[in-house]
Amino acid sequence: MMQRVPALLFVAFAAFALIGSSLFTVDQRQYAIVFQLGEIKEVITEPGLNFKWPLIQNVRFFERRIMTLDAPEPERYLTAEKKPVLVDAYVKWRIHDVRQYYISVGGDEAVAKTRLAQTVNSGLREEFGKRTVHDVVSGERDKIMAEVQKKADADARAIGVEIVDVRLKRVDLPQEVSEAVYRRMETERKRVANELRSQGAAEAERIRADADRQREVILAEAYREAQKIKGEGDARAAAIYARAFGENPEFYAFYRSLEAYRNSFASKNDVMVIDASSEFFKFMKNASKSGK
């Protein structure tokens, strides 16, 4: 009885090992292919616990999630203007048909990426060759990505792969082209600046000339208006003087003489040499007689 215990333990261990090698689990993030003597026996696309025959069958697992193909260095393409541009792009892809994927590339992810990179580069080269630098930089980037994704997906289906998305991260000009473009842009900006300065100077001269003309017109109108008012005032004064002279000529003469005296002797330093019998002093004489 005691001799049978090790044998039973060995049988139990062998049975557990056999069962363990016969069962396998497929994760929800994976596909699985069961091979029998090197040939595809079964393709498992749903997660769960599965069975295989030990020794004669083996299992390979493949990624079910979306993967990224990102080139380490930007690619150089030519536009319709034969100008080079550096393009940094990446591709999102996943296995669509795991059986076809294994048959086409042997289930080797590196081989699949090489094939996808060639397909995407060819599509980008074709699309960039149809467009100008302005179009590829800003004008039609979305259209380029959509066209490349569509064409690359059609080719990738042949190897069991689906192209989920193609994105352009950056589109730049090469260093030598960028410098030439910047110099040309600088020259163009200087030309525009000089043109604007010339237009500004011409406009300033026009405004100054118009302001000077308006100033002369205003001064002339003001002088004319002043002369008109002055003439009207002189006429009214002359009329008043004439009316006053007509009413009382003696008083008028007396008043005018007083004004003359006041103006003549306004300053103590004034000196006048006049005959004492002159008409200028007639009212002073009369005043002296009246005082006597």
Contacts in CASP RR format, 6 or more apart in sequence:
PFRMAT RR
TARGET T0000
AUTHOR 0000-0000-0000
METHOD contacts of the structure
MODEL  1
MMQRVPALLFVAFAAFALIGSSLFTVDQRQYAIVFQLGEIKEVITEPGLN
FKWPLIQNVRFFERRIMTLDAPEPERYLTAEKKPVLVDAYVKWRIHDVRQ
YYISVGGDEAVAKTRLAQTVNSGLREEFGKRTVHDVVSGERDKIMAEVQK
KADADARAIGVEIVDVRLKRVDLPQEVSEAVYRRMETERKRVANELRSQG
AAEAERIRADADRQREVILAEAYREAQKIKGEGDARAAAIYARAFGENPE
FYAFYRSLEAYRNSFASKNDVMVIDASSEFFKFMKNASKSGK
18 54 0 8 1.000
21 54 0 8 1.000
21 55 0 8 1.000
22 51 0 8 1.000
22 52 0 8 1.000
22 53 0 8 1.000
22 54 0 8 1.000
23 49 0 8 1.000
23 50 0 8 1.000
23 51 0 8 1.000
23 52 0 8 1.000
24 32 0 8 1.000
24 49 0 8 1.000
24 50 0 8 1.000
24 51 0 8 1.000
24 52 0 8 1.000
24 59 0 8 1.000
25 47 0 8 1.000
25 48 0 8 1.000
25 49 0 8 1.000
25 50 0 8 1.000
26 32 0 8 1.000
26 44 0 8 1.000
26 46 0 8 1.000
26 47 0 8 1.000
26 48 0 8 1.000
26 50 0 8 1.000
26 61 0 8 1.000
27 47 0 8 1.000
27 61 0 8 1.000
28 47 0 8 1.000
28 64 0 8 1.000
29 63 0 8 1.000
29 64 0 8 1.000
29 65 0 8 1.000
30 47 0 8 1.000
30 61 0 8 1.000
30 62 0 8 1.000
30 63 0 8 1.000
30 64 0 8 1.000
31 43 0 8 1.000
31 44 0 8 1.000
31 45 0 8 1.000
31 61 0 8 1.000
31 62 0 8 1.000
31 63 0 8 1.000
31 64 0 8 1.000
31 95 0 8 1.000
31 98 0 8 1.000
32 43 0 8 1.000
32 44 0 8 1.000
32 50 0 8 1.000
32 59 0 8 1.000
32 60 0 8 1.000
32 61 0 8 1.000
32 62 0 8 1.000
33 40 0 8 1.000
33 42 0 8 1.000
33 43 0 8 1.000
33 44 0 8 1.000
33 59 0 8 1.000
33 60 0 8 1.000
33 62 0 8 1.000
33 98 0 8 1.000
33 99 0 8 1.000
33 102 0 8 1.000
34 40 0 8 1.000
34 41 0 8 1.000
34 42 0 8 1.000
34 43 0 8 1.000
34 44 0 8 1.000
34 50 0 8 1.000
34 52 0 8 1.000
34 57 0 8 1.000
34 58 0 8 1.000
34 59 0 8 1.000
35 41 0 8 1.000
35 57 0 8 1.000
35 58 0 8 1.000
35 59 0 8 1.000
35 60 0 8 1.000
36 53 0 8 1.000
36 56 0 8 1.000
36 57 0 8 1.000
37 56 0 8 1.000
38 58 0 8 1.000
40 99 0 8 1.000
40 102 0 8 1.000
41 57 0 8 1.000
43 98 0 8 1.000
43 99 0 8 1.000
44 50 0 8 1.000
45 98 0 8 1.000
52 58 0 8 1.000
52 59 0 8 1.000
60 102 0 8 1.000
60 107 0 8 1.000
62 95 0 8 1.000
62 98 0 8 1.000
62 101 0 8 1.000
62 102 0 8 1.000
62 107 0 8 1.000
63 94 0 8 1.000
63 95 0 8 1.000
63 109 0 8 1.000
64 94 0 8 1.000
64 95 0 8 1.000
65 94 0 8 1.000
66 92 0 8 1.000
66 93 0 8 1.000
66 94 0 8 1.000
66 164 0 8 1.000
67 92 0 8 1.000
67 93 0 8 1.000
67 94 0 8 1.000
67 109 0 8 1.000
68 90 0 8 1.000
68 91 0 8 1.000
68 92 0 8 1.000
68 93 0 8 1.000
69 90 0 8 1.000
69 91 0 8 1.000
69 92 0 8 1.000
69 93 0 8 1.000
69 113 0 8 1.000
69 116 0 8 1.000
69 117 0 8 1.000
69 120 0 8 1.000
70 90 0 8 1.000
70 91 0 8 1.000
71 88 0 8 1.000
71 89 0 8 1.000
71 90 0 8 1.000
71 117 0 8 1.000
74 86 0 8 1.000
74 87 0 8 1.000
74 88 0 8 1.000
74 170 0 8 1.000
74 172 0 8 1.000
75 86 0 8 1.000
75 87 0 8 1.000
75 88 0 8 1.000
75 89 0 8 1.000
75 121 0 8 1.000
75 124 0 8 1.000
76 84 0 8 1.000
76 85 0 8 1.000
76 86 0 8 1.000
76 87 0 8 1.000
76 174 0 8 1.000
77 84 0 8 1.000
77 85 0 8 1.000
77 87 0 8 1.000
77 124 0 8 1.000
77 125 0 8 1.000
77 128 0 8 1.000
77 129 0 8 1.000
78 84 0 8 1.000
78 85 0 8 1.000
78 125 0 8 1.000
78 128 0 8 1.000
78 129 0 8 1.000
79 85 0 8 1.000
79 128 0 8 1.000
79 129 0 8 1.000
79 131 0 8 1.000
79 132 0 8 1.000
79 133 0 8 1.000
79 135 0 8 1.000
79 136 0 8 1.000
80 129 0 8 1.000
80 130 0 8 1.000
80 131 0 8 1.000
80 132 0 8 1.000
81 132 0 8 1.000
81 133 0 8 1.000
83 133 0 8 1.000
83 173 0 8 1.000
83 177 0 8 1.000
84 173 0 8 1.000
84 174 0 8 1.000
84 177 0 8 1.000
85 128 0 8 1.000
85 133 0 8 1.000
85 136 0 8 1.000
85 137 0 8 1.000
85 171 0 8 1.000
85 172 0 8 1.000
85 173 0 8 1.000
85 174 0 8 1.000
86 170 0 8 1.000
86 171 0 8 1.000
86 172 0 8 1.000
86 173 0 8 1.000
86 174 0 8 1.000
87 124 0 8 1.000
87 128 0 8 1.000
87 168 0 8 1.000
87 170 0 8 1.000
87 171 0 8 1.000
88 168 0 8 1.000
88 169 0 8 1.000
88 170 0 8 1.000
88 171 0 8 1.000
88 172 0 8 1.000
89 120 0 8 1.000
89 124 0 8 1.000
89 166 0 8 1.000
89 167 0 8 1.000
89 168 0 8 1.000
89 169 0 8 1.000
90 166 0 8 1.000
90 167 0 8 1.000
90 169 0 8 1.000
91 116 0 8 1.000
91 117 0 8 1.000
91 120 0 8 1.000
91 152 0 8 1.000
91 163 0 8 1.000
91 165 0 8 1.000
91 166 0 8 1.000
91 167 0 8 1.000
92 163 0 8 1.000
92 164 0 8 1.000
92 165 0 8 1.000
92 166 0 8 1.000
92 167 0 8 1.000
93 116 0 8 1.000
93 156 0 8 1.000
93 161 0 8 1.000
93 162 0 8 1.000
93 163 0 8 1.000
93 164 0 8 1.000
94 161 0 8 1.000
94 162 0 8 1.000
94 164 0 8 1.000
95 101 0 8 1.000
95 160 0 8 1.000
95 161 0 8 1.000
95 162 0 8 1.000
96 157 0 8 1.000
96 160 0 8 1.000
96 161 0 8 1.000
96 162 0 8 1.000
97 157 0 8 1.000
97 160 0 8 1.000
98 160 0 8 1.000
100 158 0 8 1.000
100 159 0 8 1.000
100 160 0 8 1.000
101 107 0 8 1.000
101 112 0 8 1.000
101 159 0 8 1.000
101 160 0 8 1.000
101 161 0 8 1.000
104 158 0 8 1.000
104 159 0 8 1.000
104 160 0 8 1.000
105 111 0 8 1.000
105 112 0 8 1.000
105 115 0 8 1.000
105 159 0 8 1.000
112 159 0 8 1.000
112 161 0 8 1.000
115 156 0 8 1.000
115 159 0 8 1.000
116 152 0 8 1.000
116 156 0 8 1.000
116 161 0 8 1.000
116 163 0 8 1.000
119 151 0 8 1.000
119 152 0 8 1.000
119 155 0 8 1.000
119 156 0 8 1.000
120 148 0 8 1.000
120 152 0 8 1.000
120 163 0 8 1.000
120 166 0 8 1.000
123 147 0 8 1.000
123 148 0 8 1.000
123 151 0 8 1.000
123 152 0 8 1.000
124 144 0 8 1.000
124 148 0 8 1.000
127 144 0 8 1.000
127 147 0 8 1.000
127 148 0 8 1.000
128 136 0 8 1.000
128 144 0 8 1.000
131 140 0 8 1.000
131 144 0 8 1.000
133 173 0 8 1.000
136 144 0 8 1.000
136 171 0 8 1.000
137 171 0 8 1.000
141 168 0 8 1.000
141 171 0 8 1.000
144 168 0 8 1.000
145 165 0 8 1.000
145 166 0 8 1.000
145 167 0 8 1.000
145 168 0 8 1.000
148 166 0 8 1.000
149 163 0 8 1.000
149 165 0 8 1.000
149 166 0 8 1.000
152 163 0 8 1.000
152 166 0 8 1.000
153 162 0 8 1.000
153 163 0 8 1.000
156 162 0 8 1.000
156 163 0 8 1.000
172 178 0 8 1.000
173 181 0 8 1.000
241 252 0 8 1.000
244 251 0 8 1.000
244 252 0 8 1.000
244 255 0 8 1.000
245 252 0 8 1.000
246 252 0 8 1.000
254 283 0 8 1.000
257 280 0 8 1.000
257 282 0 8 1.000
257 283 0 8 1.000
258 283 0 8 1.000
260 280 0 8 1.000
261 284 0 8 1.000
264 270 0 8 1.000
264 272 0 8 1.000
274 280 0 8 1.000
274 281 0 8 1.000
END
